[in-house]
Amino acid sequence: MFKRLLPVLPVVDLEAEVGFYSALGFTAEITYSGFTSLRCGPVLFGVRKPQSSEYHVPPWDLAWQIEVVDVHAVHDLALRRGLSVLKGPQAHPAGFWTVQLRTPNGYLLTLEGPPPAPGPR
């Protein structure tokens, strides 16, 4: 019955948010007045400018997480691209690893993935 989830995040500065995700490897698929869809592999979502200035960006209670193959590689890429890294790679009590970034529009983006392979990093 259901095929996929396609969230759309409200943003004030559309171009800055698209640039942020482009720096992480996402590409813009569809763009039209005030909206852009972003894709990286199977991950697809949209960003749009809200119609009302009364809408809070980001929404107070939104948790935004994306699963990745290698948390350390994403962290290294974010640093090389000059993105806002809030927390570097760290183990989560549930057994996976996370890194946290802040997007230009204020979203807290948590990237989570498997523990690193044993050996030197």
GIBEL-V222574 format. One record per helix or strand of 3 or more residues. SS is the DSSP state (H for helix, E for strand). FROM is the first residue (numbers start at 1). TO is the last residue. If there is no record, write none. Layout:
# GIBEL-V222574
SS;FROM;TO  SS;FROM;TO
This chain:
# GIBEL-V222574
E;8;10  H;14;23  E;27;32  E;35;40  E;43;48  E;64;67  H;71;80  E;84;91  E;97;102  E;108;113
